[in-house]
């Protein structure tokens, strides 16, 4: 049975704001607030997959310390665009 899109958005929002690293909570909360409502099923599926990644990896990708996998490149570019000032002191 398929999850209704609004239920998926709410679930992804909660997963975005309750991470293991506070910086990722802030970064992904801002991204979710700005983008979740506009994302289609395919984009939500990719974001769901991204949220399954380790927080330390996500933070390194957002901050540019490590290159993210190709599958996430466009999504991470969007996340980084909203994270300006959050990842830098």
C-alpha positions as a Markdown table, in Angstrom:
| # | Residue | x | y | z |
|---|---|---|---|---|
| 1 | Unk | 0.0 | 0.0 | 0.0 |
| 2 | Unk | 1.3 | 3.4 | -1.0 |
| 3 | Unk | 1.8 | 6.1 | 1.6 |
| 4 | Unk | -0.3 | 9.2 | 0.9 |
| 5 | Unk | 1.9 | 12.1 | -0.2 |
| 6 | Unk | 0.9 | 14.4 | 2.7 |
| 7 | Unk | 1.7 | 11.7 | 5.2 |
| 8 | Unk | 5.1 | 11.2 | 3.5 |
| 9 | Unk | 5.8 | 14.9 | 3.7 |
| 10 | Unk | 4.9 | 15.0 | 7.4 |
| 11 | Unk | 7.1 | 11.9 | 8.1 |
| 12 | Unk | 10.0 | 13.4 | 6.1 |
| 13 | Unk | 9.7 | 16.7 | 7.9 |
| 14 | Unk | 9.9 | 14.9 | 11.3 |
| 15 | Unk | 12.9 | 13.0 | 10.1 |
| 16 | Unk | 14.5 | 16.2 | 9.0 |
| 17 | Unk | 14.2 | 18.1 | 12.3 |
| 18 | Unk | 15.1 | 15.2 | 14.6 |
| 19 | Unk | 18.6 | 14.2 | 13.5 |
| 20 | Unk | 21.6 | 13.2 | 15.5 |
| 21 | Unk | 23.5 | 16.5 | 14.9 |
| 22 | Unk | 21.9 | 19.8 | 15.8 |
| 23 | Unk | 23.5 | 21.5 | 12.7 |
| 24 | Unk | 21.7 | 19.0 | 10.5 |
| 25 | Unk | 18.4 | 19.6 | 12.3 |
| 26 | Unk | 18.7 | 23.3 | 11.5 |
| 27 | Unk | 19.9 | 22.8 | 7.9 |
| 28 | Unk | 17.3 | 20.1 | 7.0 |
| 29 | Unk | 14.5 | 22.0 | 8.8 |
| 30 | Unk | 15.2 | 25.0 | 6.7 |
| 31 | Unk | 15.3 | 22.9 | 3.5 |
| 32 | Unk | 12.1 | 21.1 | 4.4 |
| 33 | Unk | 10.2 | 24.3 | 5.2 |
| 34 | Unk | 11.3 | 25.7 | 1.8 |
| 35 | Unk | 10.9 | 22.7 | -0.4 |
| 36 | Unk | 8.8 | 19.7 | 0.9 |
| 37 | Unk | 5.4 | 21.1 | -0.2 |
| 38 | Unk | 6.7 | 21.5 | -3.8 |
| 39 | Unk | 8.4 | 18.2 | -4.1 |
| 40 | Unk | 6.8 | 15.4 | -6.2 |
| 41 | Unk | 6.8 | 11.7 | -5.4 |
| 42 | Unk | 10.2 | 11.1 | -7.1 |
| 43 | Unk | 11.9 | 14.0 | -5.3 |
| 44 | Unk | 10.4 | 12.9 | -2.0 |
| 45 | Unk | 11.6 | 9.4 | -2.6 |
| 46 | Unk | 15.2 | 10.6 | -3.2 |
| 47 | Unk | 15.0 | 12.9 | -0.1 |
| 48 | Unk | 13.7 | 9.9 | 1.9 |
| 49 | Unk | 16.7 | 7.9 | 0.8 |
| 50 | Unk | 19.1 | 10.8 | 1.6 |
| 51 | Unk | 17.6 | 11.0 | 5.2 |
| 52 | Unk | 18.7 | 7.4 | 5.7 |
| 53 | Unk | 22.3 | 8.4 | 5.3 |
| 54 | Unk | 24.6 | 9.0 | 8.3 |
| 55 | Unk | 24.4 | 12.5 | 9.8 |
| 56 | Unk | 28.2 | 12.8 | 9.8 |
| 57 | Unk | 28.3 | 12.0 | 6.1 |
| 58 | Unk | 25.4 | 14.5 | 5.4 |
| 59 | Unk | 27.2 | 17.2 | 7.3 |
| 60 | Unk | 30.5 | 16.6 | 5.4 |
| 61 | Unk | 28.6 | 16.8 | 2.1 |
| 62 | Unk | 26.7 | 20.0 | 3.1 |
| 63 | Unk | 29.9 | 21.7 | 4.3 |
| 64 | Unk | 31.9 | 20.6 | 1.2 |
| 65 | Unk | 34.4 | 18.5 | 3.2 |
| 66 | Unk | 33.5 | 15.4 | 1.1 |
| 67 | Unk | 31.9 | 15.0 | -2.3 |
| 68 | Unk | 28.4 | 13.5 | -2.1 |
| 69 | Unk | 27.4 | 10.5 | -4.3 |
| 70 | Unk | 26.3 | 11.5 | -7.7 |
| 71 | Unk | 22.7 | 10.5 | -7.1 |
| 72 | Unk | 22.4 | 13.2 | -4.4 |
| 73 | Unk | 24.3 | 16.0 | -6.2 |
| 74 | Unk | 21.4 | 18.1 | -7.3 |
| 75 | Unk | 19.5 | 17.7 | -4.0 |
| 76 | Unk | 22.6 | 18.5 | -2.0 |
| 77 | Unk | 23.1 | 21.7 | -4.1 |
| 78 | Unk | 19.6 | 22.8 | -3.1 |
| 79 | Unk | 20.3 | 21.9 | 0.5 |
| 80 | Unk | 23.6 | 23.8 | 0.5 |
| 81 | Unk | 22.0 | 26.8 | -1.1 |
| 82 | Unk | 19.7 | 27.1 | 2.0 |
| 83 | Unk | 22.5 | 26.4 | 4.4 |
| 84 | Unk | 24.6 | 29.4 | 3.7 |
| 85 | Unk | 25.7 | 30.8 | 7.1 |
| 86 | Unk | 24.7 | 27.7 | 8.9 |
| 87 | Unk | 27.7 | 25.6 | 8.0 |
| 88 | Unk | 30.2 | 28.4 | 8.4 |
| 89 | Unk | 31.0 | 30.1 | 11.7 |
